[in-house]
Amino acid sequence: MDNNRGKNSFYFLKSLATGLTVLQTMAEASRPMSLTELSRAVGTNNATTTRCCYTLSQMGFVHRDAQRRFYLAPKALLLGYAAVSRLGWRNVAREYMEALNKDIRETINLSILEGVEILYIIRIKTEKILSYDLQIGSRLPLYCTSMGKSLMAFTPPDQVRRIFKDIEFKPLTHRTITNLEDYLRELEEVRRKGYSINDEELSVGLRSVAAPIPDREGRAMAALNIAVPTKRVSREELEAHLAPRAMETARRIQEAVAALE
C-alpha cells in the first residue's frame, strides 16, 4: 500500500501517529529532550507536543527530569522487549550464540531488519568495544554495519534499492561507504563469500564479521556477527578464523529453526 495514501485514509489516526512518533524520537535520542527539540524533530508545534507528552506521562510511558526534558520510562522499553521476546526462534539462536561465545570468547550479536536500520535482539558481550554501549533494542544504520550488509545481500535487489532510496550515506569514519553504487558492489561480494565485513566503517577500532540466517525462501530473516577490537584481531584473522565460525553458527541456527516449523 502507498504510504502517503494510507496516511490520508479516513482510518488513519493522526494523533496516535504523532504520539508514536514522539515515543520513537525519544527512543532514538541519546539524551533527554526538551519540548522544543521534540517538536522540531517530530514536525509538530509545541502545543501538540505538550499534549502528547502529558498523555504519555500520565500513562507511564514518559518521564520528565528537573530541567523539564523528556525521556522514555521503563514501561515504554518493556513494549519493545516484549515484542522481541515473542520471536519463537530467539531462544534457539541464543543457545548457539552462547556456545560460540564460550568457545571463542568474543562478542556475539544477532539483529533483524527494522525499517532502514538493524535492530539488536540478542547481544552476548565480552568486552566494551564501542565508546557507547549497545543493548537489546539498540538500532544502527544498515550501510556501515556487517549485519546490515548480510541482511541486505540476501534481500531482493528491488527492495534494497527501495530501502536505500532516501538514505544518506554519512561518513562516520574514514572507511565508511558513502554512496549506493559502492554499497551494492559490496553486497555482491557478500553474496559471493557468504559473509560480510565491517572494517572500522561504523567506529574506529571496531571490526566485525557477519553471516545471514536465511528463511526457507533464502531471504535473510536475521544476521549474526562476531565483533572484535582492531588492536587485537586483524582483518586477515577475522576472515580466516572467525568468518567460518559465524557462518557455521548461522547455518546451525537456520537448521534448528527450520526443524521447529
C-alpha positions in Angstrom: 0.0 0.0 0.0 1.2 3.5 -0.8 2.5 5.2 2.4 1.1 8.6 1.6 -2.3 7.3 0.6 -2.5 5.3 3.8 -1.8 8.4 5.9 -4.7 10.3 4.1 -7.1 7.5 4.8 -10.2 8.0 7.0 -8.9 5.3 9.3 -5.5 6.9 9.9 -5.4 8.4 13.4 -3.0 11.4 13.2 -3.0 11.9 16.9 -1.9 8.3 17.5 0.7 8.6 14.8 2.1 11.8 16.4 2.2 10.1 19.8 4.0 7.1 18.5 6.5 9.4 16.6 7.2 11.2 19.8 8.0 7.9 21.5 10.2 6.8 18.6 12.1 10.1 18.7 12.8 9.7 22.4 13.9 6.1 21.8 16.4 7.2 19.2 17.7 10.1 21.2 20.9 9.7 23.3 19.7 12.1 26.0 16.5 13.6 27.4 14.9 16.1 25.0 13.3 19.5 25.6 9.8 20.3 24.3 11.3 22.5 21.6 13.7 19.8 20.5 10.9 17.2 20.4 8.6 19.5 18.4 11.3 20.2 15.8 12.2 16.5 15.4 8.6 15.3 15.2 7.5 18.2 13.0 4.7 19.5 15.2 4.1 22.7 17.2 4.8 22.9 20.9 1.1 22.8 21.9 0.6 19.4 20.2 3.9 18.0 21.6 2.9 19.2 25.1 -0.4 17.3 24.9 1.4 14.2 23.6 4.0 14.3 26.3 1.4 14.9 29.0 -0.7 12.0 27.9 2.3 9.7 27.6 3.5 10.8 31.1 0.1 10.1 32.6 0.1 6.6 31.1 3.6 6.0 32.5 5.5 5.8 29.2 7.4 9.1 29.6 9.2 10.8 32.4 10.4 14.4 32.8 13.6 15.5 34.5 14.3 18.6 36.6 15.2 20.6 33.5 11.8 19.8 32.1 13.3 17.5 29.4 11.5 14.3 28.5 12.8 10.7 28.2 11.4 7.2 28.0 10.2 5.4 31.1 10.9 1.7 31.7 7.3 0.9 30.8 7.9 2.1 27.2 11.1 0.0 27.0 9.1 -3.1 28.0 6.9 -2.8 25.0 9.8 -3.3 22.6 11.3 -6.0 24.8 8.0 -7.9 24.9 7.8 -7.9 21.1 11.3 -9.1 20.7 10.8 -11.8 23.3 7.9 -13.3 21.4 10.2 -14.2 18.5 9.9 -18.0 18.8 13.4 -18.8 17.4 15.1 -16.3 19.7 15.8 -18.8 22.4 17.1 -21.3 19.9 19.5 -18.8 18.4 20.8 -17.7 21.9 21.8 -21.3 22.7 24.1 -21.5 19.7 25.4 -18.0 20.2 26.3 -18.7 23.9 28.1 -21.8 22.8 30.1 -19.8 20.2 30.8 -17.1 22.8 32.1 -19.7 25.2 34.4 -21.2 22.6 35.9 -18.0 21.0 35.4 -15.5 23.9 34.3 -12.7 21.6 31.2 -10.6 21.5 28.3 -12.1 19.5 25.3 -10.2 18.3 22.1 -11.0 16.4 19.9 -8.5 14.6 16.9 -8.2 12.3 15.8 -5.6 9.8 13.7 -2.8 11.2 12.8 -0.2 8.6 16.2 1.3 7.4 18.1 0.1 10.4 19.3 -3.1 12.1 17.6 -3.9 15.5 19.6 -5.8 18.1 17.6 -8.7 19.5 20.4 -10.7 21.2 23.7 -9.5 22.4 26.4 -11.5 24.3 29.1 -9.1 25.2 32.6 -10.0 26.5 34.2 -6.5 26.5 33.3 -2.9 25.7 34.5 -2.2 22.1 32.5 0.9 21.2 32.5 4.2 23.1 28.8 3.8 23.6 27.1 0.7 24.9 24.7 -1.3 22.7 21.8 -3.2 24.2 18.9 -5.3 23.1 16.7 -2.9 21.2 19.6 -0.8 20.0 19.5 0.3 16.4 22.3 1.0 13.9 22.4 2.0 10.2 22.3 -0.7 7.6 25.1 0.7 5.4 28.0 0.7 7.8 27.4 -2.5 9.8 28.3 -6.1 9.0 24.9 -7.4 10.0 23.3 -4.7 7.8 25.3 -5.9 4.8 24.4 -9.5 5.4 20.7 -8.7 5.7 20.7 -6.6 2.5 22.8 -9.0 0.5 20.1 -11.6 0.9 17.2 -9.3 0.3 15.7 -8.9 -3.2 17.6 -6.1 -5.1 14.5 -4.1 -5.9 13.7 -4.0 -2.2 17.2 -3.0 -1.3 17.1 0.0 -3.7 13.7 1.0 -2.3 15.1 0.9 1.3 18.1 3.0 0.3 16.2 5.4 -1.9 16.2 8.2 0.8 19.1 7.1 3.0 22.0 9.5 3.4 25.4 7.7 3.5 27.0 9.7 6.3 30.8 9.2 6.6 31.0 8.1 10.2 34.7 7.2 9.8 37.4 7.4 7.1 36.4 3.9 5.9 32.6 4.3 5.7 31.0 3.6 2.3 29.5 6.8 1.2 27.4 6.0 -1.9 24.8 3.4 -3.0 26.7 2.0 -6.0 29.8 1.1 -3.9 27.4 -0.4 -1.4 25.7 -2.5 -4.0 29.1 -3.8 -5.2 29.9 -4.7 -1.6 26.7 -6.7 -1.4 27.7 -8.7 -4.5 30.9 -9.6 -2.7 28.9 -10.6 0.4 26.8 -12.9 -1.7 29.8 -14.5 -3.2 31.6 -15.1 0.1 28.6 -15.8 2.3 29.7 -13.3 4.9 30.2 -9.6 5.4 32.8 -7.4 7.0 32.7 -4.1 8.8 36.3 -2.8 9.0 36.1 0.4 11.0 33.2 1.7 8.9 31.0 2.3 11.9 33.6 3.2 14.5 37.4 3.4 14.5 38.8 0.4 16.5 35.9 -2.0 15.7 35.8 -4.9 13.2 33.1 -7.4 12.8 32.1 -10.3 10.6 28.5 -11.3 10.0 26.6 -14.1 8.3 22.9 -14.2 7.3 20.4 -16.6 8.7 18.1 -17.3 5.7 14.5 -18.3 5.8 13.0 -21.1 3.7 12.9 -18.7 0.7 16.6 -17.8 1.0 16.0 -14.3 2.3 17.8 -13.2 5.4 15.4 -13.2 8.4 18.3 -12.2 10.7 22.1 -11.8 10.8 24.7 -12.9 13.3 28.0 -11.2 13.9 31.2 -11.5 15.8 32.6 -8.2 16.9 36.3 -7.6 17.8 38.7 -4.7 18.6 41.1 -3.9 15.8 44.0 -3.7 18.2 43.7 -7.4 18.9 42.3 -9.0 15.7 43.5 -8.2 12.2 41.2 -8.3 9.2 43.1 -11.3 7.9 42.5 -13.2 11.2 38.8 -12.1 11.2 38.2 -13.6 7.7 40.4 -16.7 8.1 39.3 -17.8 11.6 36.1 -16.0 12.7 34.1 -15.8 9.4 33.8 -19.6 9.2 32.6 -19.7 12.8 30.0 -17.1 12.1 28.7 -18.9 9.0 28.7 -22.2 10.8 26.7 -20.9 13.7 24.3 -19.1 11.4 23.8 -22.3 9.5 23.1 -24.3 12.7 20.6 -21.7 13.8 18.9 -21.9 10.4 18.6 -25.7 10.6 17.3 -25.6 14.2 14.7 -23.0 13.4 13.6 -24.9 10.3 13.2 -28.0 12.5 10.8 -26.1 14.7 8.5 -25.1 11.9 
